[in-house]
């Protein structure tokens, strides 16, 4: 955690998040995995039909489901929970970023014909 807090400076903040275009590219190449950290009620109300669905409070008990050989991209509707989950997972030794704009930003980005850009 000491290294994490030392990097909480503007020039390093971009290393903690991934932009939508880069996420889609890496996901399509099989180099990253989406980790949806929303709670069950949110998942039930609106679906994202790819990625791992592990609510943030369940992460400590479900680490065995996370690939160690890929970049993990954690996401929630916006960024708050995903950044907290990213911080915790990074402290556990995972290569992890949070999705800039969250799942709502991703869904907005993929509207219409752009949905074809994601290989699911």
Secondary structure, DSSP 8 states (H G I E B T S, - for coil): -HHHHHT-SHHHHGGGEE-HHHHHHHHHTT-EEEEE---HHHHHHS---SSEE--GGGGGG-GGGS-SSSEEEEE-SSSHHHHHHHHHHHHTT--EEEETTHHHHHHHHTTGGGGGGS--
